[in-house]
Amino acid sequence: MTFEPGNPPAEAATDDHVLATWLATVAGERLLEVRGEGLEGRELKDAGDRAAHELLMDLLARHRPDDAVLSEEGKDDKVRLTSSRVWIVDPLDGTREFSEVPRDDWAVHVALWQDGDLVAGAVAQPVLGETFNTGTPPVVPPSTSDRPRIAVSRSRPPAFVHALAEDLDAELVPMGSAGVKMISVTRDVTDAYVHAGGQYEWDSAAPVAVARAAGLFTSRVDGSPLAYNQEDVYLPDVVVCRPELAERILAFIAAHGAE
């Protein structure tokens, strides 16, 4: 679906799921425009980060002026800690992949935290022309693989995941963007994403919201709930998986650690 940046659907005035979807989608479309401007390398990465951040900040100020915002590319305004509604956004997740045209494994994350938990979220994968969201959650199909598949970083998969894969007789599937990895579980591209190498709230908020809405299991690697809008936004680990794999994954980590 194509949206006009200045004109959200009428429902967005009162429906946070619709607004999150629209925001992620139009930011993704802006990033595709930036990608087509002939820039390369660091220039392209910086232009993408800047363009998507500025667009999202402008649109949130216009359409949810009373809400706080936490963005990877912005200053952490601690007013969010006393706000009942906080948008948590990653304007460009997978900057490296964005700069490697024509890769598609990068994303835009838009999530809303309200009164203690995530209540809406959207993850746009612009090259696919898809925005996965909590308003119309993905329907996760039965796994089409005989072996579990675990999404891992292209360049720095945590060492323990190799041992986990051996224990589960699983296949490792490298890809970019943390959000793309989490959403890959909803798409039956993978069956799990297990990470303990360091992330921040904006890396996982939107994809975790979508994964939860789709019926997937989500937690930290010790099985505790993922908490957002914290004083310290460092949130270094996450598990997103099909529910039937959760017990085995958490048991392995409990026994062997996540180092």
C-alpha positions as CSV (number, residue, x, y, z in Angstrom):
1,M,0.0,0.0,0.0
2,T,1.3,3.5,-0.9
3,F,0.6,6.4,1.4
4,E,1.1,10.1,0.9
5,P,3.5,11.4,3.6
6,G,1.3,14.3,4.6
7,N,-2.0,12.5,4.5
8,P,-2.4,9.6,6.8
9,P,-5.6,7.5,6.5
10,A,-8.5,9.0,8.4
11,E,-8.4,6.1,10.9
12,A,-4.9,7.2,12.0
13,A,-6.3,10.0,14.0
14,T,-7.6,7.6,16.6
15,D,-6.0,4.2,15.7
16,D,-2.4,3.8,16.8
17,H,-1.9,0.6,14.8
18,V,-2.9,2.5,11.6
19,L,-0.6,5.4,12.4
20,A,2.4,3.2,13.2
21,T,1.8,1.3,9.9
22,W,1.6,4.6,7.9
23,L,4.7,6.1,9.6
24,A,6.8,3.1,8.9
25,T,5.6,2.8,5.4
26,V,6.2,6.4,4.4
27,A,9.6,6.5,6.1
28,G,10.5,3.4,4.0
29,E,9.3,5.1,0.9
30,R,11.5,8.1,1.7
31,L,14.5,5.8,2.2
32,L,13.9,4.2,-1.2
33,E,14.1,7.7,-2.7
34,V,17.3,8.4,-0.8
35,R,18.7,5.1,-2.2
36,G,18.0,6.3,-5.7
37,E,19.9,9.6,-5.3
38,G,23.3,8.2,-6.4
39,L,25.0,8.3,-3.0
40,E,27.3,5.5,-1.8
41,G,28.9,4.2,1.3
42,R,29.0,6.4,4.4
43,E,27.2,9.2,2.6
44,L,24.3,7.0,1.7
45,K,24.1,5.6,5.3
46,D,24.1,9.1,6.8
47,A,21.6,10.5,4.4
48,G,19.2,7.5,5.0
49,D,19.5,7.8,8.8
50,R,18.9,11.6,8.7
51,A,16.0,11.6,6.2
52,A,14.0,8.9,7.9
53,H,14.6,10.3,11.4
54,E,13.6,13.8,10.4
55,L,10.5,12.6,8.6
56,L,9.3,10.5,11.5
57,M,9.9,13.3,14.0
58,D,8.0,15.7,11.9
59,L,5.1,13.4,11.4
60,L,4.9,12.4,15.0
61,A,5.0,16.0,16.1
62,R,2.1,16.7,13.8
63,H,-0.1,13.7,14.5
64,R,0.7,12.8,18.1
65,P,2.0,16.1,19.5
66,D,1.4,15.1,23.2
67,D,3.4,11.9,23.0
68,A,7.1,11.4,23.8
69,V,9.6,9.9,21.3
70,L,12.7,7.7,21.7
71,S,14.6,7.5,18.4
72,E,17.9,5.9,17.7
73,E,18.9,9.0,15.8
74,G,17.7,11.5,18.3
75,K,18.6,12.9,21.8
76,D,17.2,10.8,24.6
77,D,14.7,13.2,26.2
78,K,14.1,11.9,29.7
79,V,10.6,13.4,29.6
80,R,9.6,10.0,28.2
81,L,10.1,8.5,31.7
82,T,7.1,10.5,33.0
83,S,5.0,10.1,29.9
84,S,2.2,7.6,29.6
85,R,2.8,7.2,25.8
86,V,6.2,6.9,24.1
87,W,6.9,6.1,20.5
88,I,10.1,4.0,20.1
89,V,11.5,4.2,16.6
90,D,14.5,3.1,14.6
91,P,14.4,5.2,11.5
92,L,16.7,2.8,9.6
93,D,17.5,-0.6,11.0
94,G,20.2,-2.3,9.0
95,T,22.1,0.8,7.8
96,R,24.9,-1.4,6.3
97,E,22.4,-3.4,4.2
98,F,20.6,-0.2,3.2
99,S,23.9,1.0,1.7
100,E,24.4,-2.3,-0.2
101,V,22.0,-1.9,-3.1
102,P,19.9,-3.9,-3.9
103,R,19.8,-5.8,-0.6
104,D,16.3,-6.0,1.0
105,D,17.2,-6.9,4.6
106,W,16.8,-3.5,6.2
107,A,13.8,-2.0,7.8
108,V,12.0,0.9,9.5
109,H,10.7,0.3,13.1
110,V,7.9,2.2,14.7
111,A,6.4,1.1,18.1
112,L,4.2,2.6,20.7
113,W,4.7,2.0,24.4
114,Q,1.8,2.9,26.7
115,D,1.4,2.6,30.4
116,G,4.0,-0.1,30.8
117,D,4.0,-2.2,27.7
118,L,4.1,-2.2,23.9
119,V,0.6,-1.6,22.4
120,A,1.3,-1.0,18.7
121,G,4.0,-1.5,16.2
122,A,5.0,-1.7,12.6
123,V,8.1,-2.9,10.7
124,A,8.4,-1.8,7.1
125,Q,10.6,-3.7,4.7
126,P,10.5,-1.2,1.8
127,V,12.2,-3.3,-0.9
128,L,9.6,-6.0,-0.3
129,G,6.8,-3.5,-0.3
130,E,5.6,-4.9,3.0
131,T,4.8,-3.3,6.4
132,F,4.2,-5.9,9.0
133,N,2.0,-4.5,11.8
134,T,0.0,-5.1,14.9
135,G,-3.3,-3.9,13.4
136,T,-3.4,-6.7,10.9
137,P,-0.8,-9.1,12.5
138,P,0.9,-11.6,10.2
139,V,-0.5,-15.1,10.2
140,V,2.4,-17.4,10.8
141,P,2.1,-20.5,8.6
142,P,3.2,-24.0,9.7
143,S,6.9,-24.4,9.3
144,T,7.9,-25.7,5.9
145,S,11.3,-26.8,7.1
146,D,12.3,-30.3,8.4
147,R,14.9,-28.6,10.6
148,P,14.6,-25.5,12.8
149,R,16.1,-22.4,11.2
150,I,17.7,-19.7,13.3
151,A,18.2,-16.1,12.0
152,V,21.7,-14.8,12.8
153,S,23.8,-11.8,12.0
154,R,25.6,-11.8,8.7
155,S,28.9,-10.6,10.2
156,R,28.9,-11.3,14.0
157,P,26.6,-14.2,15.1
158,P,27.0,-14.8,18.9
159,A,29.2,-17.8,19.5
160,F,26.7,-19.6,21.6
161,V,24.2,-19.7,18.8
162,H,26.4,-22.2,16.9
163,A,26.2,-24.5,19.9
164,L,22.5,-23.9,20.2
165,A,22.0,-24.8,16.5
166,E,23.9,-28.0,17.0
167,D,21.8,-28.9,20.0
168,L,18.6,-28.3,18.1
169,D,19.9,-29.7,14.8
170,A,19.1,-26.3,13.4
171,E,20.3,-24.4,10.3
172,L,21.7,-20.9,10.7
173,V,20.3,-18.3,8.3
174,P,22.4,-15.1,8.0
175,M,20.7,-11.8,7.3
176,G,20.9,-8.1,8.2
177,S,18.7,-5.9,10.3
178,A,17.5,-7.1,13.7
179,G,14.0,-6.3,12.8
180,V,14.2,-8.3,9.5
181,K,15.5,-11.3,11.6
182,M,12.5,-11.1,14.0
183,I,10.0,-10.6,11.2
184,S,11.5,-13.5,9.3
185,V,10.0,-15.8,11.9
186,T,6.5,-14.6,11.1
187,R,7.2,-15.2,7.4
188,D,8.4,-18.8,7.8
189,V,11.8,-17.8,6.5
190,T,13.2,-18.8,9.9
191,D,11.8,-20.4,13.1
192,A,13.7,-18.4,15.7
193,Y,16.0,-15.4,16.4
194,V,18.2,-15.6,19.4
195,H,20.5,-12.7,20.2
196,A,22.7,-11.7,23.1
197,G,25.3,-9.5,21.5
198,G,24.0,-6.1,22.5
199,Q,21.0,-4.1,21.3
200,Y,18.9,-1.1,22.4
201,E,15.2,-0.7,22.9
202,W,14.6,0.7,19.4
203,D,16.2,-2.4,17.8
204,S,13.5,-4.7,19.1
205,A,10.4,-2.8,20.2
206,A,8.5,-2.7,16.9
207,P,9.4,-6.2,15.7
208,V,8.7,-7.7,19.2
209,A,5.3,-6.0,19.2
210,V,4.5,-7.5,15.7
211,A,5.8,-10.9,16.7
212,R,3.7,-11.0,19.9
213,A,0.6,-10.0,17.9
214,A,1.3,-12.8,15.5
215,G,1.4,-15.3,18.4
216,L,5.1,-15.9,18.6
217,F,7.1,-16.3,21.8
218,T,9.2,-13.3,22.9
219,S,11.5,-12.8,25.9
220,R,15.0,-12.1,27.1
221,V,17.5,-14.9,27.0
222,D,16.8,-15.7,30.6
223,G,13.1,-16.1,29.9
224,S,12.1,-12.8,31.6
225,P,9.8,-10.3,29.9
226,L,11.2,-7.6,27.6
227,A,10.7,-4.2,29.2
228,Y,10.7,-0.9,27.3
229,N,10.9,2.8,28.1
230,Q,13.5,2.1,30.8
231,E,15.9,4.7,32.2
232,D,18.7,2.7,30.5
233,V,17.7,1.9,27.0
234,Y,20.3,-0.8,26.6
235,L,18.4,-4.1,26.0
236,P,21.1,-6.5,24.9
237,D,19.3,-9.8,24.3
238,V,16.1,-11.2,22.9
239,V,14.4,-14.4,21.9
240,V,11.7,-14.5,19.2
241,C,10.6,-17.9,18.1
242,R,7.8,-20.3,17.3
243,P,6.2,-21.2,20.7
244,E,7.0,-24.9,20.3
245,L,10.8,-24.0,20.3
246,A,10.8,-21.7,23.3
247,E,11.3,-24.3,26.1
248,R,14.2,-26.0,24.3
249,I,15.9,-22.7,23.5
250,L,15.6,-21.3,27.0
251,A,16.6,-24.6,28.6
252,F,19.8,-24.7,26.5
253,I,20.7,-21.1,27.4
254,A,20.0,-21.7,31.1
255,A,22.3,-24.7,31.0
256,H,25.1,-23.3,28.8
257,G,24.9,-19.5,29.0
258,A,24.7,-17.0,26.2
259,E,28.4,-15.9,25.9
